[in-house]
Amino acid sequence: MDIFEELMDNQRLYTAYMVNDAGEARQKFREAKALSLSGETIDAKTTELIILAIAITAKCEGCIASHARNAILAGATMEELGALVAICNHMTGSVSAFFGGKALRYAEAAVKEVENAAPHSQC
């Protein structure tokens, strides 16, 4: 199990407590989340970059891992993610350097995942 999978397994476990105990409030959260991620107003890549910036400044490692990966899968480049981390550092100071570095690490893992999943030409 790689570091991303392990972190996501833990996040799902801990989130399950909220899902099981939140009832109607959780359903309203899901509806708002679906609307915000619909891509109707802001495209998926931009949405993931915004969420990732918030996750970095909120220091939420599970969110960072998930949305760094989602940003790559939505078409963000490592250069764009580097710029995003620099902006977070500018706005919040060096605290974002640590969590921004984590975001870049997770994004690099997602890039490798995408590269490994790409079909190989048969020459």
C-alpha positions as CSV (number, residue, x, y, z in Angstrom):
1,M,0.0,0.0,0.0
2,D,1.5,3.4,-1.0
3,I,1.4,6.5,1.2
4,F,-1.6,8.0,-0.6
5,E,-3.7,4.8,-0.3
6,E,-2.9,4.5,3.4
7,L,-3.8,8.1,4.1
8,M,-7.1,7.8,2.2
9,D,-8.0,4.6,4.0
10,N,-7.5,6.4,7.3
11,Q,-9.5,9.4,6.1
12,R,-12.4,7.2,5.0
13,L,-12.4,5.4,8.4
14,Y,-12.5,8.7,10.4
15,T,-15.0,10.3,8.0
16,A,-17.3,7.3,8.4
17,Y,-18.0,8.4,12.0
18,M,-19.3,11.8,10.7
19,V,-21.3,10.2,7.9
20,N,-23.0,7.8,10.3
21,D,-23.8,10.4,13.0
22,A,-24.6,13.5,10.9
23,G,-27.9,12.4,9.3
24,E,-29.7,15.3,7.5
25,A,-26.8,17.7,7.9
26,R,-24.5,15.3,6.1
27,Q,-27.0,15.0,3.2
28,K,-27.1,18.8,2.9
29,F,-23.3,18.8,2.8
30,R,-23.3,16.2,0.0
31,E,-25.7,18.3,-2.0
32,A,-23.6,21.4,-1.6
33,K,-20.4,19.5,-2.5
34,A,-22.0,18.0,-5.6
35,L,-23.1,21.5,-6.8
36,S,-19.7,23.0,-6.1
37,L,-17.9,20.2,-8.0
38,S,-20.4,20.1,-10.9
39,G,-18.1,22.2,-13.2
40,E,-21.1,24.3,-14.3
41,T,-19.5,27.6,-13.2
42,I,-15.9,26.8,-12.6
43,D,-14.1,24.1,-14.5
44,A,-12.8,21.0,-12.6
45,K,-9.1,21.9,-12.7
46,T,-9.7,25.4,-11.3
47,T,-12.0,24.0,-8.7
48,E,-9.4,21.5,-7.6
49,L,-6.7,24.1,-7.5
50,I,-8.8,26.3,-5.3
51,I,-9.7,23.4,-3.0
52,L,-6.0,22.5,-2.8
53,A,-5.0,26.0,-1.8
54,I,-7.6,26.0,1.0
55,A,-6.4,22.5,2.1
56,I,-2.8,23.7,2.3
57,T,-3.6,26.7,4.3
58,A,-6.0,24.6,6.5
59,K,-3.2,22.1,7.0
60,C,-5.5,19.1,6.2
61,E,-3.3,16.3,5.0
62,G,-6.1,14.1,3.8
63,C,-7.5,17.0,1.8
64,I,-4.1,17.9,0.5
65,A,-3.4,14.3,-0.7
66,S,-6.9,13.9,-2.3
67,H,-7.0,17.3,-4.0
68,A,-3.4,17.3,-5.2
69,R,-4.2,14.0,-7.0
70,N,-7.6,15.4,-8.2
71,A,-5.9,18.5,-9.6
72,I,-3.4,16.4,-11.6
73,L,-6.2,14.1,-12.9
74,A,-8.1,17.3,-13.9
75,G,-5.2,18.5,-16.0
76,A,-3.1,20.6,-13.7
77,T,0.7,20.6,-14.2
78,M,3.4,20.4,-11.6
79,E,4.4,24.0,-12.6
80,E,0.8,25.2,-11.8
81,L,0.9,23.4,-8.5
82,G,4.3,24.9,-7.7
83,A,2.9,28.4,-8.4
84,L,-0.1,27.6,-6.2
85,V,2.2,26.6,-3.3
86,A,4.2,29.8,-3.8
87,I,1.0,31.8,-3.6
88,C,0.0,30.0,-0.4
89,N,3.4,30.7,1.1
90,H,3.1,34.3,0.1
91,M,-0.3,34.7,1.8
92,T,0.3,32.6,4.9
93,G,4.0,32.6,5.5
94,S,6.3,29.6,5.9
95,V,3.6,27.3,7.4
96,S,2.4,26.6,3.9
97,A,5.9,25.6,2.8
98,F,5.6,22.4,4.8
99,F,2.1,21.5,3.7
100,G,2.7,22.8,0.2
101,G,5.7,20.4,0.0
102,K,3.4,17.6,0.9
103,A,0.9,18.7,-1.8
104,L,3.7,18.5,-4.4
105,R,4.8,15.1,-3.1
106,Y,1.2,13.7,-3.5
107,A,0.9,15.4,-6.9
108,E,4.2,13.8,-8.1
109,A,2.7,10.4,-7.1
110,A,-0.4,11.2,-9.1
111,V,1.7,12.1,-12.1
112,K,3.4,8.8,-11.9
113,E,0.1,7.1,-11.6
114,V,-1.2,8.8,-14.7
115,E,1.9,8.0,-16.6
116,N,1.8,4.3,-15.6
117,A,-1.9,4.1,-16.6
118,A,-1.3,5.7,-20.1
119,P,-1.5,3.2,-22.9
120,H,1.8,2.1,-24.3
121,S,2.4,2.2,-28.0
122,Q,3.1,-1.2,-29.5
123,C,6.0,-0.9,-32.0
